[in-house]
Amino acid sequence: MPTQKKLTPYQGKRRAFGHFYCEECDKEWTSANSWANCYQICRDCDTCVYPYKQVRKRLKVVVRIGI
Ligand SMILES: [Zn+2]
């Protein structure tokens, strides 16, 4: 197995709810579209910020019966 750097708390393949904090401008934000090892750009200073916390929300599974 290749060694992969863990850049985010969540390491799954699905989407997570991310909590971000930019140290440059002391700004905090959340995003419903947060992925493993993916950063977001701070809107104020363009810094790449990795989430310090990620929450996997249970999604309702909708099964569609094809017509
Ligand atoms: Zn910032």
PDB file of the backbone (N, CA, C, O) and the ligand in Angstrom, with CONECT records:
HET     ZN  A 101       1
ATOM      1  N   MET A   1       0.838  -1.205   0.000  1.00  0.00           N
ATOM      2  CA  MET A   1       0.000   0.000   0.000  1.00  0.00           C
ATOM      3  C   MET A   1       0.869   1.250   0.000  1.00  0.00           C
ATOM      4  O   MET A   1       1.770   1.382   0.829  1.00  0.00           O
ATOM      5  N   PRO A   2       0.613   2.139  -0.898  1.00  0.00           N
ATOM      6  CA  PRO A   2       1.410   3.374  -0.933  1.00  0.00           C
ATOM      7  C   PRO A   2       1.126   4.251   0.285  1.00  0.00           C
ATOM      8  O   PRO A   2      -0.006   4.337   0.762  1.00  0.00           O
ATOM      9  N   THR A   3       2.150   4.880   0.756  1.00  0.00           N
ATOM     10  CA  THR A   3       1.981   5.758   1.911  1.00  0.00           C
ATOM     11  C   THR A   3       1.486   7.117   1.437  1.00  0.00           C
ATOM     12  O   THR A   3       2.114   7.792   0.621  1.00  0.00           O
ATOM     13  N   GLN A   4       0.356   7.481   1.973  1.00  0.00           N
ATOM     14  CA  GLN A   4      -0.214   8.766   1.590  1.00  0.00           C
ATOM     15  C   GLN A   4      -0.262   9.694   2.794  1.00  0.00           C
ATOM     16  O   GLN A   4      -0.645   9.301   3.896  1.00  0.00           O
ATOM     17  N   LYS A   5       0.129  10.910   2.556  1.00  0.00           N
ATOM     18  CA  LYS A   5       0.101  11.898   3.627  1.00  0.00           C
ATOM     19  C   LYS A   5      -1.329  12.225   4.003  1.00  0.00           C
ATOM     20  O   LYS A   5      -2.174  12.490   3.149  1.00  0.00           O
ATOM     21  N   LYS A   6      -1.574  12.201   5.281  1.00  0.00           N
ATOM     22  CA  LYS A   6      -2.906  12.571   5.746  1.00  0.00           C
ATOM     23  C   LYS A   6      -2.940  14.072   6.011  1.00  0.00           C
ATOM     24  O   LYS A   6      -2.385  14.585   6.982  1.00  0.00           O
ATOM     25  N   LEU A   7      -3.607  14.727   5.113  1.00  0.00           N
ATOM     26  CA  LEU A   7      -3.654  16.187   5.218  1.00  0.00           C
ATOM     27  C   LEU A   7      -4.911  16.682   5.910  1.00  0.00           C
ATOM     28  O   LEU A   7      -4.991  17.830   6.346  1.00  0.00           O
ATOM     29  N   THR A   8      -5.880  15.801   6.001  1.00  0.00           N
ATOM     30  CA  THR A   8      -7.141  16.173   6.632  1.00  0.00           C
ATOM     31  C   THR A   8      -7.549  15.089   7.628  1.00  0.00           C
ATOM     32  O   THR A   8      -7.129  13.939   7.499  1.00  0.00           O
ATOM     33  N   PRO A   9      -8.359  15.446   8.614  1.00  0.00           N
ATOM     34  CA  PRO A   9      -8.795  14.454   9.606  1.00  0.00           C
ATOM     35  C   PRO A   9      -9.595  13.315   8.973  1.00  0.00           C
ATOM     36  O   PRO A   9      -9.487  12.157   9.377  1.00  0.00           O
ATOM     37  N   TYR A  10     -10.377  13.666   8.000  1.00  0.00           N
ATOM     38  CA  TYR A  10     -11.207  12.668   7.342  1.00  0.00           C
ATOM     39  C   TYR A  10     -10.443  12.059   6.170  1.00  0.00           C
ATOM     40  O   TYR A  10      -9.885  12.779   5.342  1.00  0.00           O
ATOM     41  N   GLN A  11     -10.423  10.756   6.109  1.00  0.00           N
ATOM     42  CA  GLN A  11      -9.681  10.081   5.052  1.00  0.00           C
ATOM     43  C   GLN A  11     -10.554   9.170   4.194  1.00  0.00           C
ATOM     44  O   GLN A  11     -10.058   8.277   3.508  1.00  0.00           O
ATOM     45  N   GLY A  12     -11.835   9.406   4.245  1.00  0.00           N
ATOM     46  CA  GLY A  12     -12.729   8.580   3.439  1.00  0.00           C
ATOM     47  C   GLY A  12     -12.832   9.097   2.023  1.00  0.00           C
ATOM     48  O   GLY A  12     -12.220  10.102   1.661  1.00  0.00           O
ATOM     49  N   LYS A  13     -13.602   8.406   1.245  1.00  0.00           N
ATOM     50  CA  LYS A  13     -13.720   8.792  -0.157  1.00  0.00           C
ATOM     51  C   LYS A  13     -14.925   9.672  -0.415  1.00  0.00           C
ATOM     52  O   LYS A  13     -15.131  10.169  -1.522  1.00  0.00           O
ATOM     53  N   ARG A  14     -15.714   9.853   0.629  1.00  0.00           N
ATOM     54  CA  ARG A  14     -16.927  10.623   0.415  1.00  0.00           C
ATOM     55  C   ARG A  14     -16.780  12.064   0.859  1.00  0.00           C
ATOM     56  O   ARG A  14     -15.740  12.485   1.366  1.00  0.00           O
ATOM     57  N   ARG A  15     -17.823  12.782   0.659  1.00  0.00           N
ATOM     58  CA  ARG A  15     -17.824  14.182   1.022  1.00  0.00           C
ATOM     59  C   ARG A  15     -18.028  14.327   2.526  1.00  0.00           C
ATOM     60  O   ARG A  15     -18.724  13.527   3.151  1.00  0.00           O
ATOM     61  N   ALA A  16     -17.428  15.328   3.078  1.00  0.00           N
ATOM     62  CA  ALA A  16     -17.598  15.582   4.500  1.00  0.00           C
ATOM     63  C   ALA A  16     -17.892  17.056   4.735  1.00  0.00           C
ATOM     64  O   ALA A  16     -17.716  17.900   3.857  1.00  0.00           O
ATOM     65  N   PHE A  17     -18.342  17.328   5.936  1.00  0.00           N
ATOM     66  CA  PHE A  17     -18.599  18.705   6.319  1.00  0.00           C
ATOM     67  C   PHE A  17     -17.338  19.233   6.993  1.00  0.00           C
ATOM     68  O   PHE A  17     -16.935  18.723   8.039  1.00  0.00           O
ATOM     69  N   GLY A  18     -16.722  20.232   6.413  1.00  0.00           N
ATOM     70  CA  GLY A  18     -15.426  20.686   6.905  1.00  0.00           C
ATOM     71  C   GLY A  18     -15.487  21.994   7.677  1.00  0.00           C
ATOM     72  O   GLY A  18     -16.254  22.905   7.364  1.00  0.00           O
ATOM     73  N   HIS A  19     -14.640  22.042   8.703  1.00  0.00           N
ATOM     74  CA  HIS A  19     -14.462  23.275   9.463  1.00  0.00           C
ATOM     75  C   HIS A  19     -13.068  23.813   9.166  1.00  0.00           C
ATOM     76  O   HIS A  19     -12.071  23.120   9.370  1.00  0.00           O
ATOM     77  N   PHE A  20     -13.004  25.019   8.695  1.00  0.00           N
ATOM     78  CA  PHE A  20     -11.728  25.598   8.287  1.00  0.00           C
ATOM     79  C   PHE A  20     -11.388  26.808   9.147  1.00  0.00           C
ATOM     80  O   PHE A  20     -12.261  27.533   9.624  1.00  0.00           O
ATOM     81  N   TYR A  21     -10.097  26.994   9.324  1.00  0.00           N
ATOM     82  CA  TYR A  21      -9.644  28.169  10.056  1.00  0.00           C
ATOM     83  C   TYR A  21      -8.394  28.725   9.394  1.00  0.00           C
ATOM     84  O   TYR A  21      -7.397  28.021   9.234  1.00  0.00           O
ATOM     85  N   CYS A  22      -8.456  29.982   9.014  1.00  0.00           N
ATOM     86  CA  CYS A  22      -7.306  30.640   8.406  1.00  0.00           C
ATOM     87  C   CYS A  22      -6.549  31.416   9.472  1.00  0.00           C
ATOM     88  O   CYS A  22      -7.088  32.322  10.108  1.00  0.00           O
ATOM     89  N   GLU A  23      -5.287  31.040   9.652  1.00  0.00           N
ATOM     90  CA  GLU A  23      -4.475  31.713  10.674  1.00  0.00           C
ATOM     91  C   GLU A  23      -4.065  33.106  10.231  1.00  0.00           C
ATOM     92  O   GLU A  23      -3.827  33.985  11.059  1.00  0.00           O
ATOM     93  N   GLU A  24      -3.983  33.302   8.936  1.00  0.00           N
ATOM     94  CA  GLU A  24      -3.533  34.584   8.408  1.00  0.00           C
ATOM     95  C   GLU A  24      -4.479  35.725   8.781  1.00  0.00           C
ATOM     96  O   GLU A  24      -4.042  36.807   9.175  1.00  0.00           O
ATOM     97  N   CYS A  25      -5.753  35.471   8.653  1.00  0.00           N
ATOM     98  CA  CYS A  25      -6.705  36.546   8.933  1.00  0.00           C
ATOM     99  C   CYS A  25      -7.703  36.186  10.024  1.00  0.00           C
ATOM    100  O   CYS A  25      -8.744  36.825  10.175  1.00  0.00           O
ATOM    101  N   ASP A  26      -7.361  35.146  10.783  1.00  0.00           N
ATOM    102  CA  ASP A  26      -8.180  34.764  11.938  1.00  0.00           C
ATOM    103  C   ASP A  26      -9.645  34.603  11.563  1.00  0.00           C
ATOM    104  O   ASP A  26     -10.550  35.109  12.227  1.00  0.00           O
ATOM    105  N   LYS A  27      -9.835  33.887  10.487  1.00  0.00           N
ATOM    106  CA  LYS A  27     -11.190  33.702   9.980  1.00  0.00           C
ATOM    107  C   LYS A  27     -11.560  32.238   9.996  1.00  0.00           C
ATOM    108  O   LYS A  27     -10.732  31.368   9.725  1.00  0.00           O
ATOM    109  N   GLU A  28     -12.797  31.980  10.314  1.00  0.00           N
ATOM    110  CA  GLU A  28     -13.267  30.609  10.379  1.00  0.00           C
ATOM    111  C   GLU A  28     -14.464  30.443   9.461  1.00  0.00           C
ATOM    112  O   GLU A  28     -15.310  31.330   9.348  1.00  0.00           O
ATOM    113  N   TRP A  29     -14.520  29.299   8.811  1.00  0.00           N
ATOM    114  CA  TRP A  29     -15.699  29.042   7.987  1.00  0.00           C
ATOM    115  C   TRP A  29     -15.935  27.538   7.888  1.00  0.00           C
ATOM    116  O   TRP A  29     -15.077  26.719   8.216  1.00  0.00           O
ATOM    117  N   THR A  30     -17.116  27.224   7.430  1.00  0.00           N
ATOM    118  CA  THR A  30     -17.458  25.816   7.258  1.00  0.00           C
ATOM    119  C   THR A  30     -17.889  25.589   5.818  1.00  0.00           C
ATOM    120  O   THR A  30     -18.297  26.517   5.118  1.00  0.00           O
ATOM    121  N   SER A  31     -17.792  24.361   5.400  1.00  0.00           N
ATOM    122  CA  SER A  31     -18.185  24.022   4.046  1.00  0.00           C
ATOM    123  C   SER A  31     -18.784  22.628   4.012  1.00  0.00           C
ATOM    124  O   SER A  31     -18.259  21.691   4.614  1.00  0.00           O
ATOM    125  N   ALA A  32     -19.868  22.511   3.312  1.00  0.00           N
ATOM    126  CA  ALA A  32     -20.510  21.204   3.189  1.00  0.00           C
ATOM    127  C   ALA A  32     -19.802  20.340   2.152  1.00  0.00           C
ATOM    128  O   ALA A  32     -20.023  19.131   2.073  1.00  0.00           O
ATOM    129  N   ASN A  33     -18.953  20.977   1.364  1.00  0.00           N
ATOM    130  CA  ASN A  33     -18.222  20.240   0.342  1.00  0.00           C
ATOM    131  C   ASN A  33     -16.746  20.153   0.694  1.00  0.00           C
ATOM    132  O   ASN A  33     -15.917  20.904   0.180  1.00  0.00           O
ATOM    133  N   SER A  34     -16.445  19.233   1.569  1.00  0.00           N
ATOM    134  CA  SER A  34     -15.058  19.070   1.988  1.00  0.00           C
ATOM    135  C   SER A  34     -14.656  17.622   1.743  1.00  0.00           C
ATOM    136  O   SER A  34     -15.397  16.697   2.075  1.00  0.00           O
ATOM    137  N   TRP A  35     -13.489  17.436   1.164  1.00  0.00           N
ATOM    138  CA  TRP A  35     -13.034  16.098   0.813  1.00  0.00           C
ATOM    139  C   TRP A  35     -11.723  15.780   1.512  1.00  0.00           C
ATOM    140  O   TRP A  35     -11.036  16.668   2.018  1.00  0.00           O
ATOM    141  N   ALA A  36     -11.398  14.514   1.529  1.00  0.00           N
ATOM    142  CA  ALA A  36     -10.150  14.083   2.149  1.00  0.00           C
ATOM    143  C   ALA A  36      -8.954  14.668   1.403  1.00  0.00           C
ATOM    144  O   ALA A  36      -8.896  14.625   0.174  1.00  0.00           O
ATOM    145  N   ASN A  37      -8.016  15.207   2.144  1.00  0.00           N
ATOM    146  CA  ASN A  37      -6.768  15.763   1.597  1.00  0.00           C
ATOM    147  C   ASN A  37      -6.990  16.908   0.616  1.00  0.00           C
ATOM    148  O   ASN A  37      -6.169  17.145  -0.270  1.00  0.00           O
ATOM    149  N   CYS A  38      -8.089  17.605   0.777  1.00  0.00           N
ATOM    150  CA  CYS A  38      -8.356  18.748  -0.094  1.00  0.00           C
ATOM    151  C   CYS A  38      -8.449  20.025   0.733  1.00  0.00           C
ATOM    152  O   CYS A  38      -9.104  20.069   1.773  1.00  0.00           O
ATOM    153  N   TYR A  39      -7.787  21.044   0.251  1.00  0.00           N
ATOM    154  CA  TYR A  39      -7.834  22.321   0.953  1.00  0.00           C
ATOM    155  C   TYR A  39      -8.866  23.235   0.317  1.00  0.00           C
ATOM    156  O   TYR A  39      -9.396  22.958  -0.760  1.00  0.00           O
ATOM    157  N   GLN A  40      -9.134  24.317   1.002  1.00  0.00           N
ATOM    158  CA  GLN A  40      -9.964  25.369   0.428  1.00  0.00           C
ATOM    159  C   GLN A  40      -9.177  26.665   0.515  1.00  0.00           C
ATOM    160  O   GLN A  40      -8.315  26.837   1.377  1.00  0.00           O
ATOM    161  N   ILE A  41      -9.492  27.563  -0.392  1.00  0.00           N
ATOM    162  CA  ILE A  41      -8.776  28.841  -0.437  1.00  0.00           C
ATOM    163  C   ILE A  41      -9.526  29.862   0.410  1.00  0.00           C
ATOM    164  O   ILE A  41     -10.736  30.045   0.276  1.00  0.00           O
ATOM    165  N   CYS A  42      -8.782  30.509   1.270  1.00  0.00           N
ATOM    166  CA  CYS A  42      -9.383  31.564   2.073  1.00  0.00           C
ATOM    167  C   CYS A  42      -9.781  32.718   1.161  1.00  0.00           C
ATOM    168  O   CYS A  42      -8.989  33.175   0.337  1.00  0.00           O
ATOM    169  N   ARG A  43     -10.997  33.175   1.316  1.00  0.00           N
ATOM    170  CA  ARG A  43     -11.492  34.228   0.430  1.00  0.00           C
ATOM    171  C   ARG A  43     -10.789  35.556   0.645  1.00  0.00           C
ATOM    172  O   ARG A  43     -10.727  36.385  -0.262  1.00  0.00           O
ATOM    173  N   ASP A  44     -10.271  35.755   1.819  1.00  0.00           N
ATOM    174  CA  ASP A  44      -9.667  37.046   2.142  1.00  0.00           C
ATOM    175  C   ASP A  44      -8.188  37.147   1.778  1.00  0.00           C
ATOM    176  O   ASP A  44      -7.719  38.204   1.357  1.00  0.00           O
ATOM    177  N   CYS A  45      -7.462  36.053   1.938  1.00  0.00           N
ATOM    178  CA  CYS A  45      -6.018  36.170   1.711  1.00  0.00           C
ATOM    179  C   CYS A  45      -5.473  35.113   0.747  1.00  0.00           C
ATOM    180  O   CYS A  45      -4.262  35.039   0.537  1.00  0.00           O
ATOM    181  N   ASP A  46      -6.336  34.311   0.170  1.00  0.00           N
ATOM    182  CA  ASP A  46      -5.928  33.304  -0.818  1.00  0.00           C
ATOM    183  C   ASP A  46      -4.962  32.249  -0.274  1.00  0.00           C
ATOM    184  O   ASP A  46      -4.183  31.669  -1.031  1.00  0.00           O
ATOM    185  N   THR A  47      -5.014  32.006   1.010  1.00  0.00           N
ATOM    186  CA  THR A  47      -4.177  30.975   1.602  1.00  0.00           C
ATOM    187  C   THR A  47      -4.877  29.622   1.485  1.00  0.00           C
ATOM    188  O   THR A  47      -6.096  29.525   1.630  1.00  0.00           O
ATOM    189  N   CYS A  48      -4.090  28.585   1.222  1.00  0.00           N
ATOM    190  CA  CYS A  48      -4.644  27.243   1.182  1.00  0.00           C
ATOM    191  C   CYS A  48      -4.836  26.737   2.606  1.00  0.00           C
ATOM    192  O   CYS A  48      -3.881  26.627   3.376  1.00  0.00           O
ATOM    193  N   VAL A  49      -6.062  26.437   2.934  1.00  0.00           N
ATOM    194  CA  VAL A  49      -6.362  26.023   4.306  1.00  0.00           C
ATOM    195  C   VAL A  49      -6.967  24.624   4.299  1.00  0.00           C
ATOM    196  O   VAL A  49      -7.946  24.346   3.606  1.00  0.00           O
ATOM    197  N   TYR A  50      -6.353  23.760   5.089  1.00  0.00           N
ATOM    198  CA  TYR A  50      -6.913  22.420   5.248  1.00  0.00           C
ATOM    199  C   TYR A  50      -7.871  22.423   6.430  1.00  0.00           C
ATOM    200  O   TYR A  50      -7.663  23.156   7.397  1.00  0.00           O
ATOM    201  N   PRO A  51      -8.911  21.615   6.361  1.00  0.00           N
ATOM    202  CA  PRO A  51      -9.864  21.601   7.464  1.00  0.00           C
ATOM    203  C   PRO A  51      -9.241  21.028   8.735  1.00  0.00           C
ATOM    204  O   PRO A  51      -8.527  20.026   8.693  1.00  0.00           O
ATOM    205  N   TYR A  52      -9.517  21.670   9.849  1.00  0.00           N
ATOM    206  CA  TYR A  52      -9.015  21.154  11.121  1.00  0.00           C
ATOM    207  C   TYR A  52      -9.976  20.129  11.691  1.00  0.00           C
ATOM    208  O   TYR A  52      -9.634  19.368  12.596  1.00  0.00           O
ATOM    209  N   LYS A  53     -11.180  20.120  11.149  1.00  0.00           N
ATOM    210  CA  LYS A  53     -12.183  19.185  11.613  1.00  0.00           C
ATOM    211  C   LYS A  53     -13.102  18.839  10.453  1.00  0.00           C
ATOM    212  O   LYS A  53     -13.477  19.696   9.653  1.00  0.00           O
ATOM    213  N   GLN A  54     -13.448  17.582  10.383  1.00  0.00           N
ATOM    214  CA  GLN A  54     -14.369  17.160   9.326  1.00  0.00           C
ATOM    215  C   GLN A  54     -15.391  16.195   9.904  1.00  0.00           C
ATOM    216  O   GLN A  54     -15.063  15.308  10.693  1.00  0.00           O
ATOM    217  N   VAL A  55     -16.600  16.385   9.504  1.00  0.00           N
ATOM    218  CA  VAL A  55     -17.687  15.561  10.022  1.00  0.00           C
ATOM    219  C   VAL A  55     -18.384  14.875   8.864  1.00  0.00           C
ATOM    220  O   VAL A  55     -18.772  15.493   7.872  1.00  0.00           O
ATOM    221  N   ARG A  56     -18.523  13.590   9.033  1.00  0.00           N
ATOM    222  CA  ARG A  56     -19.252  12.847   8.011  1.00  0.00           C
ATOM    223  C   ARG A  56     -20.709  12.822   8.405  1.00  0.00           C
ATOM    224  O   ARG A  56     -21.074  12.294   9.455  1.00  0.00           O
ATOM    225  N   LYS A  57     -21.520  13.384   7.572  1.00  0.00           N
ATOM    226  CA  LYS A  57     -22.940  13.356   7.864  1.00  0.00           C
ATOM    227  C   LYS A  57     -23.550  12.131   7.237  1.00  0.00           C
ATOM    228  O   LYS A  57     -23.219  11.729   6.122  1.00  0.00           O
ATOM    229  N   ARG A  58     -24.438  11.563   7.986  1.00  0.00           N
ATOM    230  CA  ARG A  58     -25.129  10.411   7.433  1.00  0.00           C
ATOM    231  C   ARG A  58     -26.112  10.872   6.384  1.00  0.00           C
ATOM    232  O   ARG A  58     -26.993  11.694   6.636  1.00  0.00           O
ATOM    233  N   LEU A  59     -25.941  10.335   5.234  1.00  0.00           N
ATOM    234  CA  LEU A  59     -26.840  10.719   4.160  1.00  0.00           C
ATOM    235  C   LEU A  59     -27.917   9.664   3.991  1.00  0.00           C
ATOM    236  O   LEU A  59     -27.684   8.459   4.091  1.00  0.00           O
ATOM    237  N   LYS A  60     -29.061  10.161   3.739  1.00  0.00           N
ATOM    238  CA  LYS A  60     -30.151   9.230   3.467  1.00  0.00           C
ATOM    239  C   LYS A  60     -29.925   8.616   2.097  1.00  0.00           C
ATOM    240  O   LYS A  60     -29.678   9.300   1.104  1.00  0.00           O
ATOM    241  N   VAL A  61     -30.017   7.335   2.089  1.00  0.00           N
ATOM    242  CA  VAL A  61     -29.799   6.657   0.818  1.00  0.00           C
ATOM    243  C   VAL A  61     -31.137   6.547   0.082  1.00  0.00           C
ATOM    244  O   VAL A  61     -32.100   5.944   0.556  1.00  0.00           O
ATOM    245  N   VAL A  62     -31.140   7.140  -1.052  1.00  0.00           N
ATOM    246  CA  VAL A  62     -32.367   7.098  -1.846  1.00  0.00           C
ATOM    247  C   VAL A  62     -32.188   6.060  -2.952  1.00  0.00           C
ATOM    248  O   VAL A  62     -31.324   6.171  -3.821  1.00  0.00           O
ATOM    249  N   VAL A  63     -33.019   5.082  -2.874  1.00  0.00           N
ATOM    250  CA  VAL A  63     -32.941   4.048  -3.896  1.00  0.00           C
ATOM    251  C   VAL A  63     -34.058   4.276  -4.897  1.00  0.00           C
ATOM    252  O   VAL A  63     -35.244   4.291  -4.567  1.00  0.00           O
ATOM    253  N   ARG A  64     -33.637   4.448  -6.097  1.00  0.00           N
ATOM    254  CA  ARG A  64     -34.645   4.673  -7.132  1.00  0.00           C
ATOM    255  C   ARG A  64     -34.854   3.400  -7.919  1.00  0.00           C
ATOM    256  O   ARG A  64     -33.911   2.758  -8.380  1.00  0.00           O
ATOM    257  N   ILE A  65     -36.077   3.070  -8.053  1.00  0.00           N
ATOM    258  CA  ILE A  65     -36.380   1.907  -8.871  1.00  0.00           C
ATOM    259  C   ILE A  65     -36.627   2.412 -10.284  1.00  0.00           C
ATOM    260  O   ILE A  65     -37.582   3.140 -10.556  1.00  0.00           O
ATOM    261  N   GLY A  66     -35.762   2.012 -11.142  1.00  0.00           N
ATOM    262  CA  GLY A  66     -35.800   2.512 -12.511  1.00  0.00           C
ATOM    263  C   GLY A  66     -37.070   2.182 -13.251  1.00  0.00           C
ATOM    264  O   GLY A  66     -37.594   1.069 -13.204  1.00  0.00           O
ATOM    265  N   ILE A  67     -37.537   3.196 -13.933  1.00  0.00           N
ATOM    266  CA  ILE A  67     -38.728   2.971 -14.744  1.00  0.00           C
ATOM    267  C   ILE A  67     -38.301   3.027 -16.208  1.00  0.00           C
ATOM    268  O   ILE A  67     -39.132   2.865 -17.100  1.00  0.00           O
TER     269      ILE A  67
HETATM  270 ZN    ZN A 101      -7.214  34.195   5.272  1.00  0.00          ZN2+
END
